[in-house]
């Protein structure tokens, strides 16, 4: 049986756990703000496919050592892509047309969360559309040049 691990299933499972939000005690050194962004899309064609889920983890880190200090905020939201979700996308993500019906990502909330972010991290895999999907959407109101991306 094919089992896909996706943002919806993982965050749904994680939401039932008490997650650690502090990784090191602040010691006075200057910290920067970073964000991990993950998206689920209706397919792999950036010209026609749409975002149907976004997840953000905003955190503080030491730019010299890379040490994460604490999670500042998280955000996860579904979005109706205004096109039917292909069966292959539902099979891969577990996201259905019924689950996204009428839902919208709060662009103002996302914009506020990523304000002053110095490091963008997008977990990607071969064929991933995360960079293309986010590159044009955040933080410039879903259009224009996106953020500088740190690919991991």
Protein Blocks (a to p, Z undefined) as FASTA:
>chain_A
ZZdddfklmmmmmmmpccdfbfbdcehiacddddddddddfbjblklmccfbdcdddddd
dfknopafbdfbdcdddddehiacdfklmmmnopafklmgopacdfklmmmmmgoiabdc
ddddehiaklmmmmmmpcggoiajddddddZZ
